[in-house]
Amino acid sequence: GINAEYGDFWQDCCASRVFNTPLTEQGIIGFGIGAAAAGSTAIAEIQFADYIFPGFDQLVNEAAKYRYRSGNEYDCGRLTVRAPWGAVGHGALYHSQSPEAYFAHTPGLKIVVPRGPIQAKGLLLSCILDNNPCIFFEPKILYRLAAEEVPLGTYTIPLSQAEIVRQGTDVTMIGWGTVVHVLLEVASMAEEQLGVSCEVIDLQTIAPYDAQTIEASVKKTGKAMVVHEAPLTQGFGAEIAARLQEKCFLHLEAPVQRVAGWDTPFPYIYEPFYLPDKWRCLDTVKKLVDFM
């Protein structure tokens, strides 16, 4: 383990600050809330986001409301909760879920999902330094991705700031986490096969999200689609679609489209048919450009 790997360094530097807990999600989160409320910087890890639900009450009724209920006399803003999130290729119903929409409905929590290792480091450090409780969902696929050279030094990426990862003029595609890589591939396919220029936006922070960036993009392109792994009904894409309809109505040339998981438990052998893959997304691009 860590002790065997790092020996005296581990004992001198880390043993009093990094430790195992009983496998009880509500206990892990509750302990993190208490430590943060007492002034410590607390980072609580839930082994899978699928198992965060036993701690749901602790997060939405305690962590999110500490500052509000005390009139800003005390808070647990130095709490960050990490949890592996999303599909990994073989996780089935208990190791593949994307629960960001449950928490985005709660004022007082910040919800962050990186798309890659570079973003993961910068956004995680921003969460740790932020004076609000943050839930940091880490795409499980990143644990097996060795495709980027992450800077060794300290750096942060601003929260609540979306990133335009590919410029375009015809269609705006919005996503977060793993699906951003799918959208980048779809953008290349759309340009090669359809002659369509797609702008790809990585939302990065789900709550509070960067509405201004996506609104400006959609006013430019006139067409928008939102993609996420979570089920379609009341997924966070519905919030974005509603806002675009409200704020960009006179600029829209087609209805805002959503591509998402299906309204079923996450399957095992049928996972490829459940996820919003490049073919479903490309078909949606065709639907947008062929509208009217």
Secondary structure by P-SEA (a helix, b strand, c coil): ccccccccccccccccccccccccaaaaaaaaaaaaaaccbbbbbcccccccccccccccccccccccccccccccccbbbbbbbcccccccccccccaaaaaaacccbbbbbbccaaaaaaaaaaaaacccbbbbbcccccccccccccccccccccccccccccccccbbbbbcccaaaaaaaaaaaaaacccbbbbbbcccccccccaaaaaaaaaacccbbbbbcccccccaaaaaaaaaaacccccccccbbbbbbccccccccccccccccaaaaaaaaaaaaacc
